[in-house]
C-alpha cells in the first residue's frame, strides 16, 4: 500500500505537523490525533498501523525531502 502524501500535506498546518513528526518532536499518538476528524485521518492512521511509528517517521522525512 502506498501513502498519498498529497492528501496529507494539503495545508501549512498539516505540513508543519508532518515536519514535527518526522523530526521526532511529536509522538505517533500526537501525530494521529492532530489529523483526527480531517479527510486525511484514515490515511494517517493506516500509515501508522501498517508501518509503525519509526518507519512512518522515515517515510515522512522522505516525503518532505521530495517537496
C-alpha positions, 0 to 999 in steps of 0.5 A: 500500500502506498501513502498519498502524501498529497492528501496529507500535506494539503495545508501549512498546518498539516505540513508543519505537523508532518515536519514535527513528526518526522523530526521526532518532536511529536509522538505517533499518538500526537501525530494521529490525533492532530489529523483526527476528524480531517479527510486525511485521518484514515490515511494517517492512521493506516500509515501508522498501523501498517508501518509503525511509528519509526518507519512512518517517521522515515517515510515522512522525512522522505516525503518532505525531502521530495517537496 
